[in-house]
Every structure is written in C-alpha cells, then in structure tokens.
Amino acid sequence: MDLLSGDAYRTAAALMETHGAAGARRIAQRRANDFLDARDFEASARWKAVLDAVRELAHEAPPPGRRPN
C-alpha cells in the first residue's frame, strides 16, 4: 500500500470489528465504487486500499489479476 496504509489498516480493523470480514469487504468495495462513480479517484483509491487491508487482515488471497501487497 501507499502512504495511507496505516489509515487503511486502522479503518479495515474497525470495519471488521463492527461488521465482520465479509461485511467490511462489502462496505469497502461499495465505498470504492461509489467514489469511482462520482469520479473522485483519490477517495476511491483510499477505499481500495482499505479493501486490500481487509483482505490481508482476513488472510484472503487477492482476486485474480491483483498482486498481493
């Protein structure tokens, strides 16, 4: 991840604590998509970093075509 990785991991951990791994994944993906639809590419990238952090914290493999962090 990038400069914001600490924030991404903290956000991911908080989402997972509240919503579980699957819920955190759904929320992060939805937020990333919503910001992408709004053409806010920086915010979308931040939420994609949160999604990657959720996957890593949940020990999940990245989707096909994405490199692991």
Backbone as a chain_set.jsonl record, in Angstrom:
{"seq": "MDLLSGDAYRTAAALMETHGAAGARRIAQRRANDFLDARDFEASARWKAVLDAVRELAHEAPPPGRRPN", "coords": {"N": [[0.83, -1.172, 0.0], [0.261, 2.362, 0.114], [1.29, 5.613, 1.223], [-0.845, 6.047, 2.922], [-1.289, 3.703, 4.255], [-1.318, 2.996, 7.001], [-3.633, 4.295, 7.926], [-5.473, 2.967, 6.305], [-5.304, 0.336, 7.27], [-6.144, 0.738, 9.933], [-8.775, 1.623, 9.513], [-9.797, -0.618, 8.185], [-9.554, -2.565, 10.213], [-11.318, -1.514, 12.128], [-13.758, -1.613, 10.713], [-13.951, -4.387, 10.365], [-14.163, -5.24, 12.987], [-16.629, -4.231, 13.694], [-18.398, -5.124, 11.649], [-17.599, -7.628, 10.794], [-15.534, -9.739, 8.673], [-16.624, -10.25, 6.083], [-18.667, -8.326, 5.905], [-17.162, -5.978, 6.182], [-15.643, -6.135, 3.868], [-17.642, -5.852, 1.899], [-18.611, -3.26, 2.482], [-16.294, -1.64, 2.097], [-15.788, -2.159, -0.623], [-18.151, -1.182, -1.778], [-18.0, 1.543, -1.062], [-15.65, 2.283, -2.426], [-16.521, 1.891, -5.07], [-18.675, 3.693, -5.162], [-17.357, 6.18, -4.9], [-15.79, 6.049, -7.176], [-17.757, 6.075, -9.166], [-18.591, 8.669, -8.745], [-16.491, 9.969, -9.733], [-14.376, 10.608, -8.088], [-11.399, 9.938, -7.787], [-9.231, 9.763, -6.044], [-10.372, 9.329, -3.501], [-11.654, 6.928, -4.062], [-9.423, 5.291, -4.519], [-8.34, 5.294, -1.944], [-10.304, 3.833, -0.543], [-10.092, 1.447, -1.894], [-7.605, 0.704, -0.974], [-8.288, 0.262, 1.673], [-9.959, -1.932, 1.305], [-8.077, -3.802, 0.333], [-6.568, -4.002, 2.671], [-8.449, -5.129, 4.42], [-8.763, -7.631, 3.205], [-6.17, -8.611, 3.54], [-5.908, -8.625, 6.352], [-7.863, -10.477, 6.915], [-6.721, -12.643, 5.901], [-7.006, -13.405, 3.194], [-6.759, -14.405, -0.211], [-5.74, -12.258, -2.896], [-7.957, -11.004, -5.487], [-8.143, -12.543, -8.78], [-5.64, -11.383, -10.997], [-4.797, -9.262, -9.454], [-2.015, -8.151, -7.683], [-0.514, -9.45, -4.701], [-0.029, -7.478, -1.696]], "CA": [[0.0, 0.0, 0.0], [0.988, 3.613, -0.021], [1.48, 6.477, 2.381], [-2.016, 5.982, 3.786], [-1.526, 2.32, 4.657], [-1.697, 2.927, 8.412], [-5.046, 4.654, 7.992], [-6.243, 1.898, 5.664], [-5.368, -0.796, 8.2], [-6.987, 1.111, 11.076], [-10.154, 1.621, 9.034], [-10.152, -2.017, 7.93], [-9.714, -3.247, 11.504], [-12.549, -1.017, 12.742], [-14.88, -2.18, 9.966], [-14.022, -5.821, 10.652], [-14.63, -5.405, 14.366], [-18.049, -3.893, 13.731], [-19.218, -5.8, 10.64], [-17.015, -8.894, 10.382], [-14.712, -9.647, 7.453], [-17.46, -10.17, 4.877], [-19.329, -7.015, 5.91], [-16.137, -4.96, 5.927], [-15.322, -6.232, 2.436], [-18.76, -5.266, 1.135], [-18.644, -1.812, 2.718], [-15.145, -1.014, 1.439], [-15.983, -2.252, -2.074], [-19.228, -0.257, -2.143], [-17.488, 2.921, -0.958], [-14.721, 2.49, -3.545], [-17.323, 2.008, -6.289], [-19.44, 4.943, -5.108], [-16.457, 7.294, -5.206], [-15.398, 5.916, -8.582], [-18.901, 6.574, -9.939], [-18.613, 10.124, -8.575], [-15.236, 10.417, -10.354], [-13.43, 11.009, -7.051], [-10.455, 8.838, -7.928], [-8.385, 9.667, -4.847], [-11.15, 8.672, -2.447], [-11.842, 5.54, -4.486], [-8.159, 4.583, -4.275], [-8.212, 5.093, -0.49], [-11.181, 2.74, -0.148], [-9.499, 0.207, -2.426], [-6.543, 0.357, -0.027], [-8.981, -0.325, 2.833], [-10.386, -3.262, 0.869], [-6.878, -4.648, 0.349], [-6.204, -4.229, 4.069], [-9.418, -6.095, 4.951], [-8.394, -8.95, 2.67], [-4.924, -9.052, 4.172], [-6.183, -8.933, 7.753], [-8.689, -11.682, 6.937], [-5.873, -13.684, 5.286], [-7.623, -13.831, 1.942], [-5.97, -14.202, -1.423], [-6.281, -11.181, -3.729], [-8.687, -11.504, -6.645], [-7.278, -12.782, -9.944], [-5.132, -10.197, -11.678], [-4.25, -8.28, -8.479], [-0.824, -8.633, -6.97], [-0.576, -9.256, -3.242], [0.712, -6.311, -1.217]], "C": [[0.878, 1.24, 0.0], [1.12, 4.331, 1.311], [0.335, 6.354, 3.386], [-2.254, 4.596, 4.374], [-1.911, 2.19, 6.121], [-3.163, 3.256, 8.604], [-5.913, 3.553, 7.4], [-6.388, 0.709, 6.605], [-6.237, -0.476, 9.413], [-8.468, 1.095, 10.682], [-10.638, 0.202, 8.804], [-10.415, -2.754, 9.243], [-11.011, -2.81, 12.188], [-13.783, -1.578, 12.04], [-15.062, -3.657, 10.283], [-14.546, -6.078, 12.061], [-16.143, -5.194, 14.451], [-18.901, -4.799, 12.848], [-18.717, -7.182, 10.25], [-16.283, -8.727, 9.06], [-15.566, -9.467, 6.208], [-18.158, -8.809, 4.791], [-18.358, -5.897, 5.61], [-15.75, -4.946, 4.457], [-16.4, -5.552, 1.605], [-18.791, -3.743, 1.271], [-17.512, -1.113, 1.979], [-15.307, -1.038, -0.08], [-17.056, -1.27, -2.534], [-18.749, 1.187, -2.11], [-16.533, 3.225, -2.111], [-15.494, 2.696, -4.844], [-18.111, 3.313, -6.317], [-18.557, 6.144, -5.463], [-15.98, 7.24, -6.658], [-16.513, 6.441, -9.485], [-18.985, 8.095, -9.886], [-17.364, 10.78, -9.154], [-14.273, 11.047, -9.335], [-12.409, 9.881, -6.933], [-9.552, 8.674, -6.706], [-9.122, 8.954, -3.721], [-11.396, 7.207, -2.791], [-10.576, 4.72, -4.219], [-7.944, 4.336, -2.784], [-9.08, 3.935, -0.029], [-10.721, 1.414, -0.73], [-8.355, -0.253, -1.53], [-7.146, -0.26, 1.232], [-9.422, -1.743, 2.489], [-9.206, -4.228, 0.86], [-6.464, -4.979, 1.777], [-7.159, -5.225, 4.719], [-9.042, -7.494, 4.485], [-7.133, -9.487, 3.346], [-5.173, -9.443, 5.63], [-7.023, -10.2, 7.902], [-7.954, -12.872, 6.316], [-6.503, -14.273, 4.032], [-6.664, -13.58, 0.787], [-6.571, -13.045, -2.213], [-7.039, -11.763, -4.917], [-7.741, -11.711, -7.823], [-6.876, -11.485, -10.628], [-4.59, -9.136, -10.755], [-3.07, -8.915, -7.784], [-1.043, -8.5, -5.48], [0.275, -8.084, -2.834], [2.107, -6.676, -0.838]], "O": [[2.101, 1.15, -0.104], [1.067, 3.719, 2.378], [0.545, 6.542, 4.584], [-3.32, 4.343, 4.935], [-2.751, 1.356, 6.46], [-3.862, 2.578, 9.357], [-6.974, 3.241, 7.939], [-7.472, 0.138, 6.724], [-6.99, -1.334, 9.873], [-9.31, 0.609, 11.437], [-11.757, -0.147, 9.18], [-11.398, -3.486, 9.359], [-11.72, -3.637, 12.762], [-14.746, -1.973, 12.697], [-16.186, -4.127, 10.452], [-15.289, -7.033, 12.288], [-16.84, -5.891, 15.188], [-19.997, -5.199, 13.242], [-19.358, -7.852, 9.441], [-16.4, -7.692, 8.405], [-15.263, -8.622, 5.366], [-18.226, -8.213, 3.716], [-18.684, -4.969, 4.87], [-15.552, -3.883, 3.867], [-16.097, -4.765, 0.709], [-18.977, -3.029, 0.285], [-17.738, -0.107, 1.307], [-15.001, -0.053, -0.752], [-16.894, -0.603, -3.555], [-19.05, 1.967, -3.013], [-16.598, 4.301, -2.706], [-15.159, 3.58, -5.632], [-18.209, 3.965, -7.357], [-18.963, 7.016, -6.231], [-15.79, 8.279, -7.29], [-16.253, 7.161, -10.449], [-19.397, 8.735, -10.853], [-17.199, 11.998, -9.075], [-13.462, 11.906, -9.682], [-12.538, 8.991, -6.093], [-9.155, 7.556, -6.376], [-8.562, 8.078, -3.063], [-11.353, 6.344, -1.914], [-10.656, 3.586, -3.747], [-7.423, 3.289, -2.399], [-8.643, 3.129, 0.793], [-10.935, 0.365, -0.122], [-8.152, -1.453, -1.342], [-6.581, -1.198, 1.796], [-9.272, -2.654, 3.303], [-9.33, -5.358, 1.333], [-6.056, -6.104, 2.064], [-6.724, -6.08, 5.491], [-9.009, -8.432, 5.282], [-7.048, -10.669, 3.679], [-4.696, -10.483, 6.084], [-6.907, -10.912, 8.9], [-8.503, -13.97, 6.22], [-6.525, -15.489, 3.842], [-5.859, -12.649, 0.821], [-7.789, -12.865, -2.205], [-6.786, -12.901, -5.312], [-6.66, -11.124, -7.863], [-7.704, -10.592, -10.811], [-3.971, -8.181, -11.227], [-3.123, -10.067, -7.353], [-1.684, -7.551, -5.028], [1.211, -7.723, -3.547], [2.877, -5.815, -0.412]]}, "num_chains": 1, "name": "protein.A"}
